[in-house]
Amino acid sequence: MKNYPHNIIIYCLASLFSVLINQYIILKYTEPSNQTLYILVSTAILLTLAFFIINLFTKRQLFIESKQIKELKSINEELSKTNEKYNIAAKATGETIWDWDINSGRFIWNQGIETVFGYKEEEVTQNLQWWFDKIHPEDSLKMSVKLYSFISEKTEKWQDEYRFHCADGSYKYVLDRGFLVKDNNDNVIRMVGAIQDITKQKEEEQRLKLLETVITQTKDMVIITEAEETDRIIPKIVYVNPAFTKMTGYKPKEVIGKSPTVFMSRNSVKNDIQKLAKALKKKEEFTFETINHRKNNDEYWVNFTMIPITNNNNQHSHWISIQRDISDEKNREKEREQLINELTRNNKDLKQFSYITSHNLRAPLSNLTGLLNLIEDIPIENEELNEIINGFSKSTNLLNETVNDLVKVVIIKDNPSIQKEDITIKEIFENVFEQLSFLISKHSPTIKMDLDKASILNTHKSYFESILLNLTTNSLKYRDPNRPLKINISSKKIDENTTLLVFNDNGIGIDLERNKEKIFGLYQRFHNYPDSKGLGLYLVKSQIETMGGSITVESEVNKGTTFKMLFKTAPNA
């Protein structure tokens, strides 16, 4: 095709030269009358000859071009088949195949670039730079150095792992493998490769590394045994973690291939082996506590968990046993039991002492009180003796009040099962107001009650009246002298079995920052009032808790106090 114009010129020049020579011969050696005819004939012959020569060369050139077209068609068909094979291979293997013509720099991808990485055909540039631009910046330099070193050394096979940028902006881990194509002179002319998406494998590797780190770093003992065998009750060990050696004293080589019974105590084997064997047969997770032996024969308690492990075919392959040393917990549990027994014993002794105190002291105190009442009617002229008797009378009365208070506490604490009944809250308040009528008329408080939302309460009547009496008395006693006293009382249902009663006043309040932890304590006083004993709130809390309820307090100095009480409807709830 390329020589065709040159051939025409050569043939034309040769024909022209022949014509000129022929004309010269005719002009020199023929008669003048015949020269014109000879010239026309020779010219016609030469032109005819030239036509046949040109036609011959044209047919020959067309034959060559036709052959070249067939060859190009064949090459295109081969390329098409090759590309189709690439695509079929990509579908079968999930790989993206690429072909790099090193001389021209052309870089061709198969359909995997779209199916695996999401790039459409128009988004892909057929050059090496597009490929390098898609490699993660942290991997690009390392990969390019290895690739060009591979090409320069003409190594047959190359592979590398790196992160490849996807069309959606994410990166996938890939394994890229390639091989070189050389010409007859051993020059590298092409490189063909296949990219495999290994993101899931990488994630699994990282997960396994994390699990491995957890297993090797955990303080709990981890043992892996093989699946159950017919001739063994407990399968033999195939792996132990470092915590195992630290906990038992046994090195891995001393226990691998043996049954875990080698470090289990005889008692634990005897008591738990049958339960463990049943769990192993059923391939169920099993947890129990047992005693093991260290290598030095020391005993220690462990929490023992066996977990069945299955393979990809859902077949039982191994057991994982996780064991935690709970010796300290067992020792603390034993100490707690001893302490509880001791406290129970002491509580019984204290209760007995309180009974003895309350009963044995009340009779002598009653006698002393009666004698002092008689002495009051007898005139005593001696002033010193009169002063002594007055002091003795005050001390006796205080002691009598203290004993009565203790009796009240003992009665409440010793009566866990109390009888409850339905009561009307408003009626109990009216009884309380009647008992405190003198103080109420004296201080004229404003009392507001909102009891419509929960007017009936299932509780112990006497305890409930005592609670309201103590709270109302405290509001009257600890009122703010600079403003009128206001008392607000409300109730509502929290749920089917719970009623909330709120008791609020605007009295002098309590400093909770200083006294929050001891506000319901026995004989705790927060104000310097002469008639304050510090028993009322203790009794209130004890009575509410005995009935299965609870009480909380909110208070601020010079603003007032709010008590929130929860009463359970169900008996002994």
C-alpha positions as a Python dict, from the first residue, in 0.01 Angstrom:
ca = {
    (1, 'M'): (0, 0, 0),
    (2, 'K'): (277, 240, 89),
    (3, 'N'): (487, 162, -232),
    (4, 'Y'): (195, 207, -470),
    (5, 'P'): (254, 579, -566),
    (6, 'H'): (626, 521, -612),
    (7, 'N'): (566, 229, -851),
    (8, 'I'): (329, 439, -1070),
    (9, 'I'): (586, 717, -1101),
    (10, 'I'): (861, 472, -1200),
    (11, 'Y'): (641, 306, -1464),
    (12, 'C'): (530, 643, -1600),
    (13, 'L'): (889, 768, -1629),
    (14, 'A'): (997, 444, -1798),
    (15, 'S'): (707, 474, -2048),
    (16, 'L'): (790, 839, -2116),
    (17, 'F'): (1154, 750, -2172),
    (18, 'S'): (1053, 471, -2414),
    (19, 'V'): (829, 714, -2608),
    (20, 'L'): (1107, 965, -2636),
    (21, 'I'): (1358, 704, -2762),
    (22, 'N'): (1100, 572, -3008),
    (23, 'Q'): (1027, 924, -3138),
    (24, 'Y'): (1397, 989, -3180),
    (25, 'I'): (1446, 667, -3387),
    (26, 'I'): (1142, 744, -3607),
    (27, 'L'): (1253, 1100, -3673),
    (28, 'K'): (1608, 994, -3763),
    (29, 'Y'): (1558, 675, -3968),
    (30, 'T'): (1213, 707, -4138),
    (31, 'E'): (1081, 904, -4424),
    (32, 'P'): (916, 1235, -4329),
    (33, 'S'): (591, 1132, -4492),
    (34, 'N'): (563, 822, -4268),
    (35, 'Q'): (686, 979, -3942),
    (36, 'T'): (348, 1102, -3819),
    (37, 'L'): (184, 761, -3864),
    (38, 'Y'): (469, 579, -3691),
    (39, 'I'): (461, 825, -3403),
    (40, 'L'): (85, 775, -3349),
    (41, 'V'): (117, 397, -3367),
    (42, 'S'): (410, 381, -3126),
    (43, 'T'): (240, 620, -2887),
    (44, 'A'): (-79, 406, -2892),
    (45, 'I'): (124, 92, -2829),
    (46, 'L'): (308, 255, -2543),
    (47, 'L'): (-15, 393, -2389),
    (48, 'T'): (-179, 51, -2418),
    (49, 'L'): (121, -109, -2258),
    (50, 'A'): (115, 151, -1980),
    (51, 'F'): (-256, 87, -1924),
    (52, 'F'): (-202, -286, -1889),
    (53, 'I'): (94, -232, -1653),
    (54, 'I'): (-104, 10, -1433),
    (55, 'N'): (-404, -224, -1431),
    (56, 'L'): (-179, -514, -1334),
    (57, 'F'): (-25, -321, -1049),
    (58, 'T'): (-367, -199, -935),
    (59, 'K'): (-503, -553, -916),
    (60, 'R'): (-193, -664, -732),
    (61, 'Q'): (-230, -379, -483),
    (62, 'L'): (-598, -457, -433),
    (63, 'F'): (-505, -819, -363),
    (64, 'I'): (-248, -706, -103),
    (65, 'E'): (-496, -470, 62),
    (66, 'S'): (-763, -741, 67),
    (67, 'K'): (-520, -977, 234),
    (68, 'Q'): (-428, -712, 491),
    (69, 'I'): (-796, -646, 564),
    (70, 'K'): (-854, -1017, 617),
    (71, 'E'): (-554, -1028, 849),
    (72, 'L'): (-685, -725, 1044),
    (73, 'K'): (-1028, -891, 1064),
    (74, 'S'): (-868, -1206, 1194),
    (75, 'I'): (-668, -1008, 1447),
    (76, 'N'): (-982, -820, 1559),
    (77, 'E'): (-1171, -1146, 1589),
    (78, 'E'): (-888, -1290, 1795),
    (79, 'L'): (-884, -980, 2011),
    (80, 'S'): (-1260, -1000, 2051),
    (81, 'K'): (-1237, -1367, 2146),
    (82, 'T'): (-951, -1291, 2382),
    (83, 'N'): (-1147, -1008, 2542),
    (84, 'E'): (-1450, -1236, 2570),
    (85, 'K'): (-1230, -1497, 2736),
    (86, 'Y'): (-1103, -1226, 2974),
    (87, 'N'): (-1461, -1134, 3062),
    (88, 'I'): (-1564, -1497, 3108),
    (89, 'A'): (-1258, -1556, 3324),
    (90, 'A'): (-1339, -1242, 3522),
    (91, 'K'): (-1695, -1363, 3583),
    (92, 'A'): (-1574, -1707, 3685),
    (93, 'T'): (-1295, -1588, 3914),
    (94, 'G'): (-1426, -1246, 4013),
    (95, 'E'): (-1102, -1092, 3890),
    (96, 'T'): (-1036, -778, 3687),
    (97, 'I'): (-799, -849, 3398),
    (98, 'W'): (-576, -582, 3247),
    (99, 'D'): (-341, -570, 2945),
    (100, 'W'): (-59, -316, 2922),
    (101, 'D'): (119, -255, 2590),
    (102, 'I'): (449, -123, 2722),
    (103, 'N'): (572, 25, 2392),
    (104, 'S'): (257, 224, 2314),
    (105, 'G'): (156, 279, 2675),
    (106, 'R'): (-198, 161, 2603),
    (107, 'F'): (-371, 6, 2901),
    (108, 'I'): (-685, -206, 2849),
    (109, 'W'): (-928, -328, 3119),
    (110, 'N'): (-1192, -597, 3093),
    (111, 'Q'): (-1548, -567, 3229),
    (112, 'G'): (-1425, -637, 3582),
    (113, 'I'): (-1329, -270, 3619),
    (114, 'E'): (-1702, -195, 3616),
    (115, 'T'): (-1846, -501, 3794),
    (116, 'V'): (-1586, -502, 4074),
    (117, 'F'): (-1491, -135, 4110),
    (118, 'G'): (-1793, 43, 3960),
    (119, 'Y'): (-1620, 241, 3682),
    (120, 'K'): (-1812, 284, 3356),
    (121, 'E'): (-1629, 249, 3025),
    (122, 'E'): (-1628, 624, 2956),
    (123, 'E'): (-1473, 691, 3297),
    (124, 'V'): (-1168, 472, 3229),
    (125, 'T'): (-866, 621, 3052),
    (126, 'Q'): (-656, 368, 2863),
    (127, 'N'): (-319, 464, 3000),
    (128, 'L'): (-93, 365, 3288),
    (129, 'Q'): (-141, 693, 3476),
    (130, 'W'): (-513, 630, 3529),
    (131, 'W'): (-426, 301, 3701),
    (132, 'F'): (-162, 464, 3924),
    (133, 'D'): (-400, 749, 4015),
    (134, 'K'): (-646, 495, 4155),
    (135, 'I'): (-392, 333, 4390),
    (136, 'H'): (-402, 454, 4751),
    (137, 'P'): (-137, 726, 4808),
    (138, 'E'): (17, 524, 5092),
    (139, 'D'): (60, 221, 4861),
    (140, 'S'): (140, 391, 4529),
    (141, 'L'): (513, 452, 4573),
    (142, 'K'): (585, 107, 4712),
    (143, 'M'): (386, -63, 4437),
    (144, 'S'): (539, 137, 4150),
    (145, 'V'): (895, 67, 4271),
    (146, 'K'): (825, -306, 4287),
    (147, 'L'): (651, -304, 3947),
    (148, 'Y'): (928, -124, 3756),
    (149, 'S'): (1193, -332, 3932),
    (150, 'F'): (1006, -642, 3815),
    (151, 'I'): (999, -515, 3454),
    (152, 'S'): (1366, -410, 3449),
    (153, 'E'): (1477, -744, 3591),
    (154, 'K'): (1244, -926, 3347),
    (155, 'T'): (1110, -1149, 3622),
    (156, 'E'): (845, -1386, 3497),
    (157, 'K'): (576, -1335, 3762),
    (158, 'W'): (486, -1037, 3980),
    (159, 'Q'): (229, -985, 4254),
    (160, 'D'): (151, -718, 4511),
    (161, 'E'): (-123, -612, 4751),
    (162, 'Y'): (-253, -256, 4763),
    (163, 'R'): (-571, -50, 4801),
    (164, 'F'): (-761, 45, 4487),
    (165, 'H'): (-999, 342, 4470),
    (166, 'C'): (-1357, 254, 4371),
    (167, 'A'): (-1606, 468, 4181),
    (168, 'D'): (-1812, 522, 4499),
    (169, 'G'): (-1513, 675, 4680),
    (170, 'S'): (-1424, 373, 4892),
    (171, 'Y'): (-1107, 167, 4877),
    (172, 'K'): (-1083, -208, 4828),
    (173, 'Y'): (-788, -428, 4919),
    (174, 'V'): (-668, -610, 4606),
    (175, 'L'): (-418, -877, 4515),
    (176, 'D'): (-264, -792, 4176),
    (177, 'R'): (-74, -1062, 3984),
    (178, 'G'): (94, -1015, 3646),
    (179, 'F'): (332, -1175, 3398),
    (180, 'L'): (553, -1037, 3120),
    (181, 'V'): (522, -1101, 2744),
    (182, 'K'): (855, -1085, 2555),
    (183, 'D'): (946, -1075, 2183),
    (184, 'N'): (1198, -1299, 2006),
    (185, 'N'): (1479, -1071, 2123),
    (186, 'D'): (1377, -1112, 2487),
    (187, 'N'): (1249, -755, 2501),
    (188, 'V'): (946, -692, 2725),
    (189, 'I'): (658, -573, 2506),
    (190, 'R'): (346, -642, 2714),
    (191, 'M'): (232, -715, 3063),
    (192, 'V'): (-94, -893, 3147),
    (193, 'G'): (-238, -914, 3495),
    (194, 'A'): (-544, -993, 3707),
    (195, 'I'): (-670, -798, 4008),
    (196, 'Q'): (-855, -993, 4278),
    (197, 'D'): (-1072, -821, 4541),
    (198, 'I'): (-944, -946, 4880),
    (199, 'T'): (-1123, -690, 5100),
    (200, 'K'): (-1323, -957, 5284),
    (201, 'Q'): (-1012, -1167, 5339),
    (202, 'K'): (-828, -862, 5474),
    (203, 'E'): (-1115, -777, 5706),
    (204, 'E'): (-1124, -1137, 5822),
    (205, 'E'): (-746, -1130, 5877),
    (206, 'Q'): (-778, -815, 6085),
    (207, 'R'): (-1066, -968, 6280),
    (208, 'L'): (-865, -1285, 6342),
    (209, 'K'): (-562, -1078, 6448),
    (210, 'L'): (-785, -888, 6689),
    (211, 'L'): (-925, -1214, 6826),
    (212, 'E'): (-575, -1354, 6852),
    (213, 'T'): (-466, -1045, 7045),
    (214, 'V'): (-766, -1079, 7278),
    (215, 'I'): (-692, -1448, 7337),
    (216, 'T'): (-321, -1395, 7398),
    (217, 'Q'): (-362, -1081, 7611),
    (218, 'T'): (-665, -1179, 7819),
    (219, 'K'): (-612, -1275, 8182),
    (220, 'D'): (-870, -1553, 8144),
    (221, 'M'): (-745, -1899, 8060),
    (222, 'V'): (-840, -2014, 7707),
    (223, 'I'): (-821, -2379, 7607),
    (224, 'I'): (-912, -2518, 7263),
    (225, 'T'): (-985, -2888, 7239),
    (226, 'E'): (-1064, -3107, 6942),
    (227, 'A'): (-1415, -3230, 6871),
    (228, 'E'): (-1543, -3512, 7089),
    (229, 'E'): (-1403, -3857, 7028),
    (230, 'T'): (-1583, -4183, 7095),
    (231, 'D'): (-1311, -4317, 7326),
    (232, 'R'): (-1281, -4002, 7540),
    (233, 'I'): (-1513, -3833, 7783),
    (234, 'I'): (-1337, -3496, 7751),
    (235, 'P'): (-1156, -3418, 7419),
    (236, 'K'): (-782, -3361, 7418),
    (237, 'I'): (-623, -3015, 7418),
    (238, 'V'): (-488, -2860, 7095),
    (239, 'Y'): (-413, -2504, 7218),
    (240, 'V'): (-368, -2306, 7541),
    (241, 'N'): (-307, -1931, 7571),
    (242, 'P'): (-33, -1763, 7781),
    (243, 'A'): (-279, -1700, 8068),
    (244, 'F'): (-314, -2078, 8104),
    (245, 'T'): (55, -2115, 8195),
    (246, 'K'): (38, -1819, 8430),
    (247, 'M'): (-270, -1955, 8605),
    (248, 'T'): (-185, -2327, 8623),
    (249, 'G'): (193, -2339, 8602),
    (250, 'Y'): (174, -2595, 8317),
    (251, 'K'): (360, -2519, 7993),
    (252, 'P'): (175, -2579, 7662),
    (253, 'K'): (388, -2882, 7571),
    (254, 'E'): (294, -3046, 7903),
    (255, 'V'): (-82, -3044, 7832),
    (256, 'I'): (-133, -3033, 7453),
    (257, 'G'): (-260, -3370, 7339),
    (258, 'K'): (-392, -3453, 7687),
    (259, 'S'): (-734, -3429, 7850),
    (260, 'P'): (-813, -3122, 8070),
    (261, 'T'): (-871, -3365, 8359),
    (262, 'V'): (-493, -3353, 8411),
    (263, 'F'): (-533, -3027, 8605),
    (264, 'M'): (-886, -3081, 8744),
    (265, 'S'): (-917, -3192, 9106),
    (266, 'R'): (-1056, -3535, 9182),
    (267, 'N'): (-1355, -3388, 9361),
    (268, 'S'): (-1448, -3163, 9069),
    (269, 'V'): (-1400, -3447, 8821),
    (270, 'K'): (-1619, -3669, 9031),
    (271, 'N'): (-1894, -3408, 9079),
    (272, 'D'): (-1898, -3236, 8739),
    (273, 'I'): (-1768, -3488, 8487),
    (274, 'Q'): (-2108, -3641, 8418),
    (275, 'K'): (-2273, -3301, 8364),
    (276, 'L'): (-1986, -3200, 8139),
    (277, 'A'): (-2008, -3525, 7942),
    (278, 'K'): (-2381, -3472, 7879),
    (279, 'A'): (-2320, -3118, 7756),
    (280, 'L'): (-2042, -3242, 7525),
    (281, 'K'): (-2270, -3505, 7375),
    (282, 'K'): (-2546, -3251, 7311),
    (283, 'K'): (-2288, -3002, 7176),
    (284, 'E'): (-2431, -2731, 7399),
    (285, 'E'): (-2263, -2443, 7576),
    (286, 'F'): (-2200, -2539, 7937),
    (287, 'T'): (-2094, -2332, 8238),
    (288, 'F'): (-2009, -2444, 8587),
    (289, 'E'): (-1778, -2362, 8878),
    (290, 'T'): (-1520, -2613, 8989),
    (291, 'I'): (-1189, -2658, 9167),
    (292, 'N'): (-872, -2708, 8961),
    (293, 'H'): (-517, -2794, 9058),
    (294, 'R'): (-209, -2591, 8975),
    (295, 'K'): (111, -2769, 8883),
    (296, 'N'): (233, -2727, 9243),
    (297, 'N'): (-91, -2900, 9355),
    (298, 'D'): (-250, -2580, 9497),
    (299, 'E'): (-626, -2570, 9456),
    (300, 'Y'): (-807, -2275, 9300),
    (301, 'W'): (-1165, -2204, 9197),
    (302, 'V'): (-1253, -2141, 8830),
    (303, 'N'): (-1563, -2040, 8638),
    (304, 'F'): (-1554, -2296, 8356),
    (305, 'T'): (-1734, -2232, 8023),
    (306, 'M'): (-1735, -2474, 7727),
    (307, 'I'): (-1847, -2337, 7387),
    (308, 'P'): (-1891, -2555, 7074),
    (309, 'I'): (-1725, -2429, 6752),
    (310, 'T'): (-1840, -2522, 6401),
    (311, 'N'): (-1658, -2501, 6066),
    (312, 'N'): (-1780, -2355, 5735),
    (313, 'N'): (-1989, -2666, 5671),
    (314, 'N'): (-2162, -2620, 6008),
    (315, 'Q'): (-1989, -2930, 6140),
    (316, 'H'): (-1871, -2940, 6499),
    (317, 'S'): (-1492, -2908, 6487),
    (318, 'H'): (-1361, -2783, 6824),
    (319, 'W'): (-1447, -2673, 7175),
    (320, 'I'): (-1331, -2348, 7331),
    (321, 'S'): (-1307, -2343, 7707),
    (322, 'I'): (-1278, -2009, 7888),
    (323, 'Q'): (-1179, -2035, 8253),
    (324, 'R'): (-1163, -1749, 8501),
    (325, 'D'): (-990, -1770, 8836),
    (326, 'I'): (-1262, -1687, 9091),
    (327, 'S'): (-1069, -1788, 9403),
    (328, 'D'): (-1076, -1430, 9536),
    (329, 'E'): (-1450, -1407, 9470),
    (330, 'K'): (-1507, -1738, 9647),
    (331, 'N'): (-1300, -1621, 9944),
    (332, 'R'): (-1495, -1295, 9957),
    (333, 'E'): (-1819, -1491, 9928),
    (334, 'K'): (-1710, -1708, 10218),
    (335, 'E'): (-1617, -1398, 10418),
    (336, 'R'): (-1956, -1245, 10335),
    (337, 'E'): (-2134, -1555, 10454),
    (338, 'Q'): (-1934, -1550, 10775),
    (339, 'L'): (-2005, -1179, 10818),
    (340, 'I'): (-2377, -1228, 10749),
    (341, 'N'): (-2391, -1510, 11002),
    (342, 'E'): (-2207, -1294, 11253),
    (343, 'L'): (-2433, -995, 11187),
    (344, 'T'): (-2741, -1215, 11213),
    (345, 'R'): (-2615, -1344, 11545),
    (346, 'N'): (-2535, -992, 11664),
    (347, 'N'): (-2873, -868, 11544),
    (348, 'K'): (-3045, -1139, 11744),
    (349, 'D'): (-2835, -1048, 12047),
    (350, 'L'): (-2917, -678, 12005),
    (351, 'K'): (-3284, -753, 11958),
    (352, 'Q'): (-3279, -966, 12272),
    (353, 'F'): (-3095, -688, 12452),
    (354, 'S'): (-3353, -434, 12335),
    (355, 'Y'): (-3634, -657, 12462),
    (356, 'I'): (-3462, -698, 12798),
    (357, 'T'): (-3384, -327, 12817),
    (358, 'S'): (-3730, -212, 12721),
    (359, 'H'): (-3910, -456, 12950),
    (360, 'N'): (-3673, -459, 13246),
    (361, 'L'): (-3628, -80, 13255),
    (362, 'R'): (-3991, 18, 13206),
    (363, 'A'): (-4106, -130, 13540),
    (364, 'P'): (-3839, 43, 13755),
    (365, 'L'): (-3887, 366, 13561),
    (366, 'S'): (-4261, 354, 13619),
    (367, 'N'): (-4195, 306, 13990),
    (368, 'L'): (-3947, 593, 13997),
    (369, 'T'): (-4192, 816, 13809),
    (370, 'G'): (-4467, 730, 14059),
    (371, 'L'): (-4245, 800, 14360),
    (372, 'L'): (-4135, 1134, 14213),
    (373, 'N'): (-4499, 1228, 14157),
    (374, 'L'): (-4565, 1153, 14527),
    (375, 'I'): (-4265, 1358, 14637),
    (376, 'E'): (-4398, 1658, 14444),
    (377, 'D'): (-4689, 1673, 14691),
    (378, 'I'): (-4453, 1671, 14993),
    (379, 'P'): (-4313, 2015, 15091),
    (380, 'I'): (-3931, 2013, 15114),
    (381, 'E'): (-3768, 2298, 15300),
    (382, 'N'): (-3410, 2203, 15220),
    (383, 'E'): (-3330, 2386, 14895),
    (384, 'E'): (-3034, 2166, 14805),
    (385, 'L'): (-3243, 1853, 14849),
    (386, 'N'): (-3526, 2010, 14648),
    (387, 'E'): (-3282, 2093, 14366),
    (388, 'I'): (-3146, 1739, 14370),
    (389, 'I'): (-3495, 1591, 14354),
    (390, 'N'): (-3593, 1822, 14063),
    (391, 'G'): (-3280, 1720, 13868),
    (392, 'F'): (-3345, 1355, 13942),
    (393, 'S'): (-3707, 1397, 13823),
    (394, 'K'): (-3596, 1554, 13492),
    (395, 'S'): (-3337, 1280, 13430),
    (396, 'T'): (-3592, 1011, 13509),
    (397, 'N'): (-3847, 1162, 13269),
    (398, 'L'): (-3587, 1187, 12990),
    (399, 'L'): (-3480, 826, 13047),
    (400, 'N'): (-3845, 718, 13039),
    (401, 'E'): (-3900, 902, 12706),
    (402, 'T'): (-3587, 742, 12559),
    (403, 'V'): (-3698, 393, 12663),
    (404, 'N'): (-4044, 459, 12512),
    (405, 'D'): (-3881, 574, 12188),
    (406, 'L'): (-3667, 259, 12175),
    (407, 'V'): (-3975, 48, 12237),
    (408, 'K'): (-4144, 214, 11939),
    (409, 'V'): (-3842, 140, 11719),
    (410, 'V'): (-3823, -220, 11837),
    (411, 'I'): (-4194, -270, 11768),
    (412, 'I'): (-4157, -133, 11411),
    (413, 'K'): (-3839, -330, 11328),
    (414, 'D'): (-3975, -651, 11477),
    (415, 'N'): (-4302, -640, 11286),
    (416, 'P'): (-4222, -707, 10916),
    (417, 'S'): (-4561, -859, 10837),
    (418, 'I'): (-4816, -591, 10915),
    (419, 'Q'): (-5186, -585, 10843),
    (420, 'K'): (-5294, -338, 10575),
    (421, 'E'): (-5638, -200, 10507),
    (422, 'D'): (-5804, 53, 10278),
    (423, 'I'): (-5808, 396, 10442),
    (424, 'T'): (-5924, 742, 10333),
    (425, 'I'): (-5622, 974, 10333),
    (426, 'K'): (-5832, 1282, 10409),
    (427, 'E'): (-5987, 1121, 10720),
    (428, 'I'): (-5642, 1039, 10861),
    (429, 'F'): (-5534, 1403, 10808),
    (430, 'E'): (-5846, 1522, 10988),
    (431, 'N'): (-5753, 1300, 11286),
    (432, 'V'): (-5399, 1444, 11282),
    (433, 'F'): (-5529, 1803, 11264),
    (434, 'E'): (-5760, 1731, 11557),
    (435, 'Q'): (-5467, 1604, 11766),
    (436, 'L'): (-5268, 1917, 11676),
    (437, 'S'): (-5562, 2157, 11704),
    (438, 'F'): (-5391, 2371, 11970),
    (439, 'L'): (-5073, 2426, 11762),
    (440, 'I'): (-5276, 2478, 11442),
    (441, 'S'): (-5499, 2742, 11604),
    (442, 'K'): (-5191, 2908, 11753),
    (443, 'H'): (-4991, 2937, 11428),
    (444, 'S'): (-5281, 2945, 11175),
    (445, 'P'): (-5109, 2771, 10882),
    (446, 'T'): (-5261, 2763, 10533),
    (447, 'I'): (-5323, 2399, 10452),
    (448, 'K'): (-5411, 2291, 10096),
    (449, 'M'): (-5495, 1931, 10006),
    (450, 'D'): (-5526, 1780, 9657),
    (451, 'L'): (-5621, 1419, 9720),
    (452, 'D'): (-5879, 1358, 9447),
    (453, 'K'): (-5636, 1171, 9218),
    (454, 'A'): (-5571, 908, 9486),
    (455, 'S'): (-5801, 936, 9786),
    (456, 'I'): (-5785, 572, 9905),
    (457, 'L'): (-5466, 402, 10024),
    (458, 'N'): (-5408, 41, 10121),
    (459, 'T'): (-5171, 63, 10417),
    (460, 'H'): (-5129, 23, 10793),
    (461, 'K'): (-5360, 279, 10950),
    (462, 'S'): (-5166, 347, 11275),
    (463, 'Y'): (-4831, 377, 11094),
    (464, 'F'): (-4977, 611, 10832),
    (465, 'E'): (-5131, 831, 11101),
    (466, 'S'): (-4799, 838, 11291),
    (467, 'I'): (-4616, 940, 10970),
    (468, 'L'): (-4853, 1230, 10901),
    (469, 'L'): (-4846, 1334, 11264),
    (470, 'N'): (-4465, 1354, 11268),
    (471, 'L'): (-4445, 1545, 10937),
    (472, 'T'): (-4719, 1794, 11034),
    (473, 'T'): (-4563, 1846, 11377),
    (474, 'N'): (-4224, 1915, 11218),
    (475, 'S'): (-4382, 2169, 10979),
    (476, 'L'): (-4543, 2353, 11271),
    (477, 'K'): (-4230, 2329, 11486),
    (478, 'Y'): (-3981, 2438, 11219),
    (479, 'R'): (-4190, 2713, 11057),
    (480, 'D'): (-4025, 3036, 10937),
    (481, 'P'): (-4119, 3314, 11184),
    (482, 'N'): (-4086, 3578, 10908),
    (483, 'R'): (-4368, 3447, 10685),
    (484, 'P'): (-4702, 3267, 10722),
    (485, 'L'): (-4673, 2887, 10722),
    (486, 'K'): (-4809, 2707, 10415),
    (487, 'I'): (-4856, 2331, 10396),
    (488, 'N'): (-4944, 2159, 10065),
    (489, 'I'): (-5044, 1793, 10047),
    (490, 'S'): (-5117, 1601, 9723),
    (491, 'S'): (-5151, 1241, 9609),
    (492, 'K'): (-5163, 1059, 9277),
    (493, 'K'): (-5138, 710, 9129),
    (494, 'I'): (-4801, 620, 8974),
    (495, 'D'): (-4922, 281, 8855),
    (496, 'E'): (-5174, 18, 8957),
    (497, 'N'): (-4985, -75, 9275),
    (498, 'T'): (-4807, 250, 9367),
    (499, 'T'): (-4935, 578, 9515),
    (500, 'L'): (-4728, 895, 9555),
    (501, 'L'): (-4795, 1126, 9851),
    (502, 'V'): (-4620, 1466, 9849),
    (503, 'F'): (-4593, 1672, 10173),
    (504, 'N'): (-4455, 2024, 10126),
    (505, 'D'): (-4406, 2327, 10355),
    (506, 'N'): (-4231, 2665, 10334),
    (507, 'G'): (-4049, 2636, 10668),
    (508, 'I'): (-3687, 2706, 10753),
    (509, 'G'): (-3566, 2404, 10556),
    (510, 'I'): (-3267, 2172, 10599),
    (511, 'D'): (-2913, 2210, 10465),
    (512, 'L'): (-2894, 1888, 10256),
    (513, 'E'): (-2533, 1948, 10148),
    (514, 'R'): (-2428, 1898, 10510),
    (515, 'N'): (-2697, 1663, 10636),
    (516, 'K'): (-2824, 1455, 10340),
    (517, 'E'): (-2667, 1127, 10454),
    (518, 'K'): (-2794, 1152, 10814),
    (519, 'I'): (-3134, 1318, 10769),
    (520, 'F'): (-3323, 996, 10849),
    (521, 'G'): (-3076, 881, 11117),
    (522, 'L'): (-3164, 800, 11475),
    (523, 'Y'): (-3133, 1098, 11713),
    (524, 'Q'): (-3009, 1331, 11436),
    (525, 'R'): (-3096, 1697, 11499),
    (526, 'F'): (-3050, 1977, 11246),
    (527, 'H'): (-3182, 2274, 11447),
    (528, 'N'): (-3114, 2389, 11803),
    (529, 'Y'): (-3469, 2356, 11932),
    (530, 'P'): (-3505, 2247, 12298),
    (531, 'D'): (-3787, 1997, 12227),
    (532, 'S'): (-3617, 1837, 11923),
    (533, 'K'): (-3512, 1476, 11986),
    (534, 'G'): (-3419, 1366, 11631),
    (535, 'L'): (-3646, 1063, 11634),
    (536, 'G'): (-3943, 1169, 11418),
    (537, 'L'): (-3792, 1129, 11069),
    (538, 'Y'): (-3623, 805, 11170),
    (539, 'L'): (-3962, 665, 11272),
    (540, 'V'): (-4124, 797, 10951),
    (541, 'K'): (-3867, 622, 10729),
    (542, 'S'): (-3879, 300, 10932),
    (543, 'Q'): (-4260, 286, 10917),
    (544, 'I'): (-4274, 356, 10541),
    (545, 'E'): (-4007, 96, 10459),
    (546, 'T'): (-4178, -160, 10686),
    (547, 'M'): (-4489, -114, 10469),
    (548, 'G'): (-4281, -172, 10153),
    (549, 'G'): (-4258, 194, 10048),
    (550, 'S'): (-3986, 458, 10023),
    (551, 'I'): (-3931, 824, 10108),
    (552, 'T'): (-3710, 1098, 9960),
    (553, 'V'): (-3655, 1457, 10070),
    (554, 'E'): (-3590, 1784, 9886),
    (555, 'S'): (-3508, 2088, 10097),
    (556, 'E'): (-3343, 2429, 10081),
    (557, 'V'): (-3259, 2655, 10372),
    (558, 'N'): (-3514, 2939, 10423),
    (559, 'K'): (-3732, 2805, 10138),
    (560, 'G'): (-3892, 2490, 10272),
    (561, 'T'): (-3898, 2111, 10258),
    (562, 'T'): (-4073, 1853, 10041),
    (563, 'F'): (-4115, 1486, 10131),
    (564, 'K'): (-4213, 1241, 9855),
    (565, 'M'): (-4349, 909, 9978),
    (566, 'L'): (-4426, 602, 9768),
    (567, 'F'): (-4677, 354, 9913),
    (568, 'K'): (-4723, 8, 9765),
    (569, 'T'): (-5081, -110, 9735),
    (570, 'A'): (-4999, -480, 9734),
    (571, 'P'): (-4942, -616, 10086),
    (572, 'N'): (-4575, -644, 10177),
    (573, 'A'): (-4479, -535, 9824),
}
